[in-house]
């Protein structure tokens, strides 16, 4: 399950300003000439920080959303309480692909959000025999599912209908996924998992 985070953080980097060209000589006159520039530095720094914060908020609001993973159905890549960014905008420009890790509203209760991996897209024929997944009659190579997380469940062949997707959890032996709640309509999918940012040991892109 994926839970939206309530807060996001905006980071800003210190900005180094160049010194004014030329030089000033003459004791007190030189100090007086530098005073207006020194006094303006805090304002320049504050302006840059505010701009950086505004840009960060806009990016997070319109493109990315922080979420928290609840549960272990996506082990080993995503652990319980991992925090990651999802891209909310990418599927406006590109199609959902097999292998994408997506976040969607749970079909049986849209108030909940789930995170799973896309296994089959519209038009695909998907079947499972003793834990081995077949897509369009070809065995699916799944390096993201270690041997200890596999199971022996089977599923009758099914054609994925237009506007729907077949999803599975990587931890097959415990995951609740399309084998249980069926295909996921496109309208319920609202993001693609992109990057784990916490904890540090799990940080990295989601593959």
C-alpha positions in Angstrom: 0.0 0.0 0.0 1.2 3.5 -0.7 0.2 6.4 1.7 0.6 10.0 0.5 2.9 12.1 2.7 1.5 15.2 4.3 4.6 17.3 4.1 7.3 17.8 1.5 10.7 19.6 1.9 12.1 22.2 -0.3 15.9 22.5 -0.4 17.9 25.5 -1.5 21.6 25.9 -2.1 23.7 29.0 -1.1 24.3 31.3 -3.9 27.7 32.8 -4.4 27.7 36.4 -5.6 30.5 37.9 -7.7 32.4 41.0 -6.5 31.8 44.2 -8.3 34.4 45.0 -11.0 37.1 47.6 -10.3 38.4 48.7 -6.9 37.7 51.5 -4.4 40.6 53.3 -2.7 40.7 55.9 0.0 40.2 54.6 3.5 36.7 55.7 4.8 35.5 56.5 1.4 36.2 52.9 0.4 34.3 51.5 3.4 31.4 53.8 2.7 31.2 52.7 -0.9 31.0 49.0 0.1 28.3 49.5 2.8 25.2 49.6 0.4 26.3 46.3 -1.2 26.9 44.6 2.1 23.5 45.6 3.4 21.8 44.3 0.3 23.3 40.8 0.6 20.7 39.4 3.1 17.9 40.6 0.9 19.5 39.0 -2.2 19.9 35.7 -0.2 16.3 35.8 1.1 15.0 36.4 -2.5 17.0 33.5 -3.8 15.8 31.2 -1.0 12.1 32.2 -1.6 12.5 31.6 -5.4 14.1 28.2 -4.7 11.3 27.2 -2.3 8.6 28.4 -4.7 10.1 26.4 -7.6 10.5 23.3 -5.4 6.9 23.5 -4.2 5.6 23.9 -7.8 7.6 20.9 -9.0 6.5 18.7 -6.1 2.8 19.8 -6.3 2.4 19.4 -10.1 5.0 16.7 -11.0 6.0 14.7 -8.0 4.3 13.5 -4.8 6.0 11.9 -1.7 4.4 8.7 -0.5 5.1 6.1 2.2 5.0 2.4 1.5 2.8 0.4 3.9 3.4 -3.3 3.8 5.9 -5.8 2.3 4.2 -6.9 -0.9 6.9 -5.1 -3.0 9.9 -6.7 -1.3 12.8 -6.8 -1.9 13.0 -3.4 -3.7 10.5 -1.5 -1.5 10.4 -2.1 2.2 7.7 -1.3 4.7 7.8 2.5 5.5 10.1 3.3 2.6 9.5 6.9 1.4 9.6 7.6 -2.3 8.6 10.1 -4.9 6.0 9.2 -7.5 5.7 11.0 -10.9 2.1 12.2 -11.3 2.6 13.7 -14.7 4.6 11.1 -16.8 1.5 9.2 -18.0 0.1 12.3 -19.6 3.0 12.0 -22.1 3.8 8.3 -22.3 2.0 5.0 -22.1 2.1 2.7 -19.1 4.7 0.0 -19.8 5.1 -3.6 -18.6 7.5 -3.5 -15.6 6.4 0.0 -14.4 5.8 0.2 -10.7 2.6 2.2 -10.4 0.5 3.7 -7.6 -3.3 3.5 -8.0 -6.5 3.7 -6.0 -7.6 0.3 -4.8 -10.4 -0.9 -7.1 -12.5 -2.2 -4.2 -12.0 0.9 -2.0 -10.7 4.0 -3.9 -9.9 5.6 -0.6 -6.9 3.3 -0.3 -3.8 3.5 -2.5 -1.8 0.4 -3.7 1.6 0.1 -5.3 2.3 -2.8 -7.7 4.2 -3.7 -10.8 2.5 -3.7 -14.2 2.8 -7.2 -15.7 0.4 -7.0 -18.7 -1.1 -4.1 -20.7 -4.3 -3.9 -22.8 -4.4 -6.6 -25.4 -2.0 -9.0 -23.6 -2.9 -12.5 -22.8 -1.7 -13.3 -19.3 -1.5 -16.7 -17.6 0.1 -18.2 -14.5 1.2 -21.8 -14.1 2.6 -22.9 -10.7 4.0 -19.4 -10.2 5.5 -18.9 -13.7 3.9 -15.9 -15.4 3.3 -16.1 -19.1 2.5 -13.0 -21.2 1.3 -13.7 -24.8 2.3 -17.3 -24.3 5.9 -16.4 -23.5 7.4 -17.1 -20.0 8.1 -13.8 -18.3 11.7 -13.2 -17.0 11.3 -11.5 -13.6 14.7 -10.7 -12.0 12.9 -8.5 -9.5 11.3 -11.6 -7.9 13.9 -13.6 -5.9 13.4 -17.3 -5.6 12.5 -17.0 -1.9 9.6 -14.7 -2.8 8.0 -16.9 -5.5 4.9 -19.0 -5.0 3.1 -21.8 -6.8 -0.2 -20.2 -7.5 -1.8 -20.6 -10.9 -4.3 -18.5 -12.9 -6.4 -19.3 -15.9 -5.5 -17.3 -19.1 -7.1 -13.9 -19.3 -7.1 -11.2 -22.0 -6.4 -7.7 -20.6 -9.2 -5.5 -21.8 -8.7 -1.9 -23.2 -8.1 0.7 -20.5 -7.1 -2.0 -17.9 -3.9 -3.4 -16.5 -2.8 -6.6 -14.8 -0.5 -5.9 -11.8 1.4 -8.1 -9.3 3.4 -7.6 -6.2 7.0 -8.6 -6.3 6.7 -10.6 -3.1 4.4 -13.2 -4.8 3.8 -15.4 -1.8 2.1 -12.7 0.3 0.9 -10.0 -2.2 -2.7 -9.1 -2.9 -2.8 -8.1 -6.5 -4.7 -8.7 -9.8 -4.9 -12.4 -8.9 -7.2 -11.4 -6.1 -8.9 -8.0 -7.0 -8.8 -8.2 -10.8 -7.6 -5.8 -13.4 -6.9 -2.1 -12.6 -8.7 0.5 -14.7 -6.5 3.2 -16.2 -8.6 5.9 -14.4 -7.5 4.7 -11.0 -3.7 4.9 -11.8 -2.3 8.2 -10.7 1.5 7.9 -10.6 4.7 6.0 -11.4 7.2 5.2 -8.6 10.4 6.9 -9.4 12.9 7.3 -6.5 13.2 6.1 -3.0 14.6 8.9 -0.8 14.3 7.4 2.7 15.8 5.6 4.4 19.3 6.2 2.9 20.1 2.5 2.6 17.2 2.1 0.2 17.8 5.3 -1.7 17.8 5.0 -5.5 15.6 4.7 -8.6 12.8 2.1 -8.6 13.4 -0.6 -11.2 
